[in-house]
Amino acid sequence: MRDAVIVEAVRTPVGKRNGALSGVHPVELSAQVLSGLTARAGLDPAEVDDVVWGCVGQVGEQTMDIARNAVLAAGWPESVTGVTVDRQCGSSQQSVHFAAAGLVAGHYDVVVAGGVESMSRVPIGSSAQGADPFGERMLQRYEGVVPNQGVGAEMIAQRWGLSRARVDEFSLASHEKAAAAQDAGAFDEQILPVSLPDGGVVDRDEGVRRGGTVEGLAGLKPAFCEDGVITAGNSSQISDGAAALLMTTSEKAAELGLRPVARVHTVALAGDDPVIMLTAPIPATRKVLARSGLSLEQIGAFEVNEAFAPVPMAWLAEIGAEAKLLNPHGGAIALGHPLGGSGARLMTTLAHHMRAAGVQYGLQTMCEGGGQANATILELL
């Protein structure tokens, strides 16, 4: 029976808005990741059947099928195709799901899944171009409420009774974990240094803040409503970055002399209320666990995207996982959230952590626009 395995996973450092990576065209950023991925694996790019690439802001520099443009920019053979995916923040996690399905079905033998977002160059929401992306009938269904992620995060905080102090404490812990991971070299193997147009090189995540305090975070103003708890300090950072995973089957990996890191064990999708928007990781996690036949206790690491602190906090309260297993190296609050690249960034971090720590099963999930979520269980090989 065919399976889907990850044989290599790399990511760029995550750059801050208008930071070092803002001078790199998103096609070039993607191309550097693709080239670095196959170089690290020792694989001829001609073996790749397709590149499935997540990107949310498919406008301007990120339009015209950025996946194909990245393949060509990387100097790969013209025979290698590319397709661009948009499932909002989960775009590149969905790319992994599509790639895995193609491998199991026999549509691919070797495939790259990943994604990119240059939020400095293509600001969030740019693809709407000032138009209404919802339409009259959808808005009527939800009594005219236009979905807003920040307001949804406030709704979660209220529903789960999450105080400003608690969400700020969670956010501070994310930075502390990420800083400790940087200092310990936990990101070194997964990060592919990015060459800049001026000849410089970026090899570290830019968003990690050290020495923060709850008192300092408490001084930030709420971002979405006057008496709210959501601030810039407990939200994911606007970022630039890309990540990619080289995937094949166990049989093909042996043929090519590649050593698998992890198998895609089980995947699932879930949809939930698009107004509160950010709660779908909860049913997605329940669904993927039920489908996998694994118990919660068998999962040794969880990556739940920190779009806003209340998202993983509510997930933790509902799922009942051990808090110490959640985002062990920090999350998007500290590392950043380059929308279309985040799913692959989380999975790259998860796969490397599983290998380093000997974790047999890892679970990843993330909230997505429209009240959706992907969930993926990886098995260490």
C-alpha positions in Angstrom: 0.0 0.0 0.0 1.3 3.4 -0.9 2.0 6.0 1.8 3.2 9.6 2.1 6.5 10.3 3.9 8.4 13.5 4.5 12.1 13.1 3.7 13.3 16.7 4.2 11.8 19.9 5.6 13.3 23.4 5.5 12.1 26.9 6.2 13.4 30.4 5.9 13.9 32.5 9.0 10.7 34.4 9.6 11.2 38.1 9.0 9.4 40.9 10.7 7.2 43.3 8.7 9.5 45.6 6.8 12.4 43.7 8.2 15.4 42.0 6.4 13.3 39.8 4.2 11.0 42.6 3.0 13.6 43.3 0.2 13.2 39.8 -1.2 10.6 39.2 -3.9 8.3 36.4 -2.8 9.1 34.4 -5.9 12.8 34.6 -5.1 12.1 33.7 -1.4 10.2 30.7 -2.6 12.9 29.8 -5.1 15.6 29.8 -2.5 13.6 27.4 -0.3 13.0 25.1 -3.2 16.7 25.0 -4.2 17.8 24.6 -0.6 15.3 21.7 -0.1 16.5 19.5 -2.9 20.2 20.4 -2.2 19.9 19.3 1.4 18.2 16.0 0.3 20.7 15.4 -2.5 17.9 15.0 -5.0 17.8 16.0 -8.6 14.9 18.5 -9.0 13.9 16.7 -12.2 12.5 13.9 -10.0 9.9 16.3 -8.6 6.4 15.8 -10.2 4.8 18.9 -8.8 5.1 21.8 -6.3 1.9 22.4 -4.3 2.4 25.9 -2.8 0.3 27.8 -0.4 -0.2 31.6 -0.7 -3.1 33.7 0.6 -2.4 37.1 -0.9 -2.6 36.0 -4.6 -2.3 39.5 -6.0 0.6 41.7 -7.3 3.9 39.9 -6.8 2.2 36.8 -5.5 -0.2 36.2 -8.4 0.1 34.4 -11.8 0.6 31.0 -10.0 3.6 31.8 -7.7 4.3 28.1 -7.4 5.2 27.7 -11.1 7.1 31.0 -11.1 9.1 29.8 -8.1 10.0 26.6 -9.8 11.3 28.5 -12.9 13.1 31.0 -10.7 14.8 28.1 -8.9 16.3 27.0 -12.2 14.4 23.7 -12.0 13.6 21.8 -15.2 10.6 23.3 -17.1 9.0 19.8 -16.8 8.3 20.5 -13.1 4.9 22.0 -12.6 3.5 24.1 -9.8 0.0 24.9 -8.4 -1.0 27.5 -5.8 -3.4 26.8 -3.0 -5.5 29.2 -0.8 -7.1 27.9 2.3 -6.3 31.1 4.1 -3.9 30.6 7.0 -3.8 26.9 6.5 -2.8 27.1 2.8 0.5 25.3 3.1 -0.8 22.7 5.6 -3.5 22.0 3.0 -0.7 21.8 0.4 0.8 18.9 2.5 -2.6 17.2 2.5 -3.0 17.5 -1.2 0.5 16.3 -1.8 0.0 13.3 0.6 -3.3 12.4 -1.2 -1.5 12.5 -4.6 1.2 10.2 -3.4 -1.2 7.7 -1.9 -3.4 7.8 -5.0 -0.4 7.3 -7.3 -0.6 10.7 -9.0 2.8 11.6 -7.7 6.0 9.8 -6.8 7.9 12.8 -5.6 6.2 16.1 -4.7 7.1 19.3 -2.8 4.5 20.9 -0.5 4.9 24.3 1.1 4.1 28.0 0.8 5.1 31.6 1.1 3.8 35.0 2.2 5.6 38.3 1.9 3.2 40.4 4.1 5.6 43.4 3.9 5.2 43.5 0.1 1.7 42.2 -0.3 -0.3 43.5 2.8 -3.0 41.3 4.3 -6.3 41.7 2.6 -4.8 43.0 -0.7 -6.4 40.4 -2.8 -9.9 41.7 -2.1 -8.8 45.0 -3.9 -11.5 46.9 -2.0 -14.3 44.6 -3.2 -16.8 42.6 -1.1 -15.5 38.9 -1.1 -18.6 37.6 0.7 -21.7 38.5 -1.3 -25.2 39.3 -0.2 -26.5 35.8 0.6 -23.6 34.8 2.8 -23.8 38.0 4.8 -27.6 37.6 5.1 -27.1 34.2 6.6 -25.0 35.7 9.4 -27.3 38.8 9.9 -25.0 41.1 8.0 -21.9 40.5 10.3 -18.7 40.8 8.3 -16.2 38.2 9.7 -13.2 39.7 11.4 -10.5 37.5 13.0 -9.6 40.0 15.7 -13.2 40.3 16.8 -13.5 36.5 16.6 -10.5 36.2 19.0 -12.3 38.6 21.4 -15.3 36.3 21.2 -13.2 33.3 22.1 -11.7 35.1 25.1 -15.1 36.0 26.3 -16.6 32.5 25.8 -13.8 30.7 27.5 -13.3 33.3 30.2 -9.8 34.3 29.3 -8.6 37.4 31.0 -6.2 40.0 29.6 -3.6 38.8 32.2 -3.9 35.2 31.1 -3.6 35.8 27.4 -0.6 38.1 28.0 1.1 35.5 30.2 0.6 32.9 27.4 2.1 35.3 24.9 5.1 36.0 27.1 5.7 32.3 27.4 5.7 31.9 23.6 8.6 34.4 23.4 10.4 32.7 26.2 10.1 29.3 24.6 11.2 30.6 21.2 14.2 32.4 22.7 15.3 29.3 24.5 14.9 27.3 21.3 17.1 29.8 19.4 19.7 29.7 22.2 19.8 25.9 22.2 20.1 25.7 18.4 16.8 23.9 18.0 16.0 25.8 14.8 19.4 25.6 13.2 18.8 22.4 11.1 15.4 23.5 9.9 16.3 27.1 8.9 17.7 27.7 5.4 19.6 31.0 5.4 18.2 33.5 2.9 20.5 35.5 0.7 19.6 39.2 0.4 19.9 41.4 -2.7 22.6 43.5 -1.0 24.7 40.4 -0.4 23.7 39.9 3.2 22.3 36.8 4.8 19.4 36.2 7.2 19.6 33.1 9.3 17.6 33.8 12.5 13.9 34.5 13.2 13.5 38.2 13.7 10.3 38.4 15.8 11.5 36.8 19.0 11.5 39.4 21.9 13.6 38.8 25.0 13.2 40.2 28.4 9.5 41.0 28.1 7.2 41.3 31.1 3.5 40.9 31.8 3.5 44.5 33.0 5.0 45.7 29.7 2.4 43.8 27.7 -0.4 45.2 30.0 0.5 48.7 28.7 -0.6 47.9 25.1 -3.9 49.1 23.9 -6.6 46.7 22.8 -6.7 46.5 19.0 -10.3 45.6 18.2 -12.5 47.0 20.9 -12.0 49.4 23.7 -12.5 47.0 26.6 -11.0 44.0 24.8 -8.1 41.7 25.6 -6.5 41.4 22.1 -3.4 43.5 21.5 -0.4 43.5 19.2 1.4 41.7 22.1 -0.8 38.7 22.2 -1.5 38.3 18.4 0.6 36.7 15.7 3.1 38.9 14.0 2.8 40.2 10.5 5.7 38.4 8.8 7.6 37.3 5.7 8.7 33.7 5.2 8.4 30.4 3.3 8.8 26.7 4.1 8.8 23.5 2.1 8.7 19.8 2.6 10.0 17.1 0.2 7.5 14.2 0.1 7.5 10.8 -1.5 6.5 7.2 -0.7 8.4 4.8 1.4 9.1 2.7 -1.7 10.3 5.6 -3.8 12.4 7.0 -0.9 14.3 3.6 -0.7 14.8 3.6 -4.5 16.2 7.2 -4.4 18.3 6.6 -1.3 16.3 9.0 0.8 15.7 8.5 4.5 12.2 9.4 5.6 11.7 11.5 8.7 8.0 11.1 9.3 4.9 9.6 7.7 1.7 11.5 7.2 -0.4 9.3 9.4 -3.8 10.9 9.3 -5.4 14.2 8.1 -8.7 15.8 8.6 -10.6 19.0 8.0 -13.3 20.7 10.1 -15.6 23.7 9.6 -17.2 25.8 12.3 -18.9 29.2 12.8 -17.2 31.7 10.4 -18.1 34.7 12.6 -16.1 33.5 15.6 -14.0 32.0 12.9 -11.1 30.6 15.0 -12.5 27.6 16.9 -12.4 25.0 14.2 -9.0 23.5 15.4 -11.1 22.0 18.3 -13.4 19.8 16.1 -10.5 19.2 13.7 -8.4 17.7 16.4 -11.2 15.5 17.7 -11.9 14.4 14.1 -8.3 13.5 13.3 -7.8 11.7 16.5 -10.9 9.6 16.0 -9.9 8.9 12.4 -6.4 7.9 13.4 -7.3 5.4 16.1 -4.8 7.1 18.4 -5.5 8.4 21.8 -4.7 11.9 23.0 -2.1 10.4 25.3 -0.1 8.9 22.4 0.5 12.4 20.9 3.9 13.7 22.2 3.9 17.1 20.6 1.2 19.6 19.4 1.5 22.6 17.1 -1.5 24.8 17.3 -1.0 28.1 15.4 -1.0 31.1 17.6 -3.1 33.4 15.4 -4.1 35.0 18.7 -3.4 33.7 22.2 -7.0 32.7 22.9 -7.0 30.3 20.0 -4.5 27.7 21.4 -5.7 28.5 25.0 -9.3 27.6 24.1 -8.1 24.5 22.2 -6.1 23.4 25.3 -9.1 23.9 27.6 -11.4 21.8 25.3 -9.0 19.1 24.2 -7.2 18.6 27.5 -3.7 18.0 26.2 -0.7 18.5 28.4 0.2 22.2 28.3 3.9 21.4 28.2 3.5 19.6 24.9 1.9 22.5 23.2 4.1 24.6 20.9 7.3 23.5 22.7 9.5 26.0 20.8 7.0 28.9 20.8 4.5 29.9 18.2 3.4 32.6 15.8 3.1 35.2 18.6 6.9 35.0 18.9 8.0 33.6 15.5 5.6 35.3 13.2 2.8 34.2 10.9 3.6 34.5 7.2 0.1 33.4 6.2 0.5 31.1 3.2 3.8 29.7 4.6 2.7 29.1 8.2 1.3 25.6 7.8 4.5 24.4 6.3 6.6 26.3 8.9 4.7 24.7 11.7 5.1 21.2 10.1 8.8 21.7 9.5 9.3 22.7 13.1 7.2 19.8 14.3 9.0 17.2 12.2 12.4 18.4 13.3 11.3 18.5 17.0 9.9 14.9 16.7 13.2 13.7 15.3 15.3 15.5 17.9 13.1 14.5 20.8 12.1 11.0 19.7 8.4 11.9 19.6 6.5 9.1 17.9 3.3 11.0 17.0 2.9 14.8 16.6 -0.3 16.7 15.8 -0.7 20.0 14.0 -3.8 22.2 13.6 -4.5 25.8 12.7 -7.5 28.1 12.4 -8.3 29.4 9.0 -10.5 32.1 7.4 -14.1 31.1 7.0 -14.1 29.1 10.2 -12.1 26.2 9.0 -9.2 24.1 10.2 -6.7 21.5 9.0 -5.4 18.8 11.3 -2.5 16.5 10.6 -0.9 13.7 12.6 2.7 12.8 11.7 4.4 9.5 12.7 8.1 9.4 13.3 10.1 6.9 11.2 
